[in-house]
Amino acid sequence: MKLGRISAVAAVAAATLIGSAASPAMAATWTRAADYQRWTGLNALERGQGVATDGAYFYYAGPGGMVKATVANDSEVASSVAPIPWEMRGTYGSDHIGDVEYYGGYVIAPIEDGDSGYQHPLLALYNASDLSYTGRYVQLPLAQMPGGVPWVAVDAAAGLVYTSPWDQDAAQGTNKLVAYSLHDLLNLPAGSTLPVVKTVTLSQPLSRIQGAAMWQGKLYASVDDSAKSVHSIDVNSGQVAYEFHQDVESGDEVQGIAAWDFGPSGGQLHIVNVGSGWKSIFLYLQHYTQTG
């Protein structure tokens, strides 16, 4: 969904800082790593919504565009100021990119039309090399995705792509994952409707999932609820399990998530969040390590 507070950082001078956590958040099996990244100004706008990685680079999306930067030192190697093509803006009213995913040389972007009432959920493919638009996109069935498409995740082992509704209610049947064929996504003609392979009913509704990523056979979801939590989801049974709360302030807005094993100090889950109060000018990328 649309980022609420980050637009306020546009007038702030851009800066990138590397910090150390004062008090990492502890949970049963996850600990926040000491190092984190922090941005403001245009750097934050380019990164403020979603994140993905291929192990060498992080791929970010935000209200200010898309960025490809090295994992090692956050050196930008590619960027796109206006990644949503004009044809999508004109045809569908597309105006927002959610939490992106990386697969096979592509950045997969979920694209919404929030100002038009979330009537046209799309997935678009970008070249990971330079973030250029490939000219290929698919439409998602509106009946399955009311309220937009805030994130997308690839389950490469199963050959599936997952999304889920923003607002989830068991009585309305919206507490679910929606699965599509990865092959279809990569090969259907531009503008095709992506067929649904299956839906998976969740054991509990998870509204406000801002991002999700596969890790060790489970889907890990960053949820912007009151607890700012991360839940794991069994993609076969739909069983939801609470994993940990993110080490953020109560007013912060948690965003996209990526999964990659960078070792004990670098973490396995990497999550974007926007600060609150006077810190609302800052965007953070925090790293969480599995400890048990």
Buried (B, 14 or more C-beta within 10 A) or exposed (E): BBBEBBBEBEEBEEEBEEEEBEEBBEBEEBBBBBBBBBBBBBBBBBBBBBBBBBEEBBBBBBBBBBBBBEBEEBEBEBBBEEBBBEBBBEEBBBBBBBBBBBBEEBBBBBBBBBEEEBEBBBBBBBEBEEBEBEEBBBBBEEEBBBBBBBBBBBBEEBBBBBBBBBBBEEEEEBBBBBBBBBEBBBEBEEEBEBEBBEBBEBBEBBBBBBBBBBBEEBBBBBBBBEBBBBBBBBBEEBBBEBBBBBBBEEEBBBBBBBBBBBEEEBBBBBBBBBBBEEBBBBBBBBBBBBEE
